[in-house]
Amino acid sequence: MTIARLRREEVALLAGVSPDYYQRLEQGRTANVSDQVLDAVAQALSLSDVETEHLRNLARPSGVGAEARATQRASGAVPDELLVRLVEAMGDAPAVLLDACLDIVAANAAAEAVFAVSSMPQPRNAARELFLHPEVRARYSNWEAIAAETVAQLRLLTGRRPDDAKLATLVGEVAIRSEPFRQLWATSDVREKRLGVARIVHPVVGTLEFDYHMLTVPARPDRTLLTYLPRLGSPTAEALGMLLSWVANRPDTAGQDVPAAAPESDGEASSATV
């Protein structure tokens, strides 16, 4: 979590509480802390809205547990089969369905053509692939930035779902096996990714630039739709059309990288968060 560099006594003074109470709040030894106190602490630390949410989650984990249970009860409202059909219906736009632990639930044909999702090591999880599999990491030219964003998002998710054993196991596994993950986790940064620009280098069609969007499904808070949209009339739209046409005409190679030389690109390579 990114906070102002203030001493504990200074934060307590700005928040209108005693240094002893603030220390107990830091250590999780306060019960029934009020919204007013949390808002005052957030203001003193100049926290963003997402960081303030995370502060509330840490201060009142029991409420978050109830929220997670409500999410579980709502999970039957929209079955995964329907969401998978939605992903597939995205057509020429690469789309991926993620669960609350960043597991890849489904990917459409366009995402398969761009990212070769089916060739990723099992179990397919966006964070696990990013940190533990060199062949996946090699696809990302700005790996450091994407890695930092992923860890910050994971920390937010753990605050929202403190009783999620699967999520805790994922964080523990990656932390044990990845020194970069441990270093990033120690920063306590908290962020929520919703939209941005993603540039990836495809081995056949070269650099592709997308506007990506992460949309939580309202009826399924444990599912997120991640879509990649090329700008109309852009070189990416043309290159993506060529790639999808190739895949459609050769279904036996769908999801596999085409053994051809990639064209030269004058753009800077970047990455997409799959």
Secondary structure as GFF3:
##gff-version 3
##sequence-region A 1 274
A	DSSP	alpha_helix	8	15	.	.	.	ID=ss1
A	DSSP	alpha_helix	19	26	.	.	.	ID=ss2
A	DSSP	alpha_helix	35	44	.	.	.	ID=ss3
A	DSSP	alpha_helix	49	59	.	.	.	ID=ss4
A	DSSP	alpha_helix	61	74	.	.	.	ID=ss5
A	DSSP	alpha_helix	80	88	.	.	.	ID=ss6
A	DSSP	beta_strand	95	99	.	.	.	ID=ss7
A	DSSP	beta_strand	104	107	.	.	.	ID=ss8
A	DSSP	alpha_helix	109	115	.	.	.	ID=ss9
A	DSSP	three_ten_helix	117	119	.	.	.	ID=ss10
A	DSSP	alpha_helix	126	132	.	.	.	ID=ss11
A	DSSP	alpha_helix	134	137	.	.	.	ID=ss12
A	DSSP	alpha_helix	143	160	.	.	.	ID=ss13
A	DSSP	alpha_helix	165	177	.	.	.	ID=ss14
A	DSSP	alpha_helix	179	186	.	.	.	ID=ss15
A	DSSP	beta_strand	195	202	.	.	.	ID=ss16
A	DSSP	beta_strand	206	217	.	.	.	ID=ss17
A	DSSP	beta_strand	220	229	.	.	.	ID=ss18
A	DSSP	alpha_helix	235	249	.	.	.	ID=ss19
A	DSSP	three_ten_helix	251	253	.	.	.	ID=ss20
###
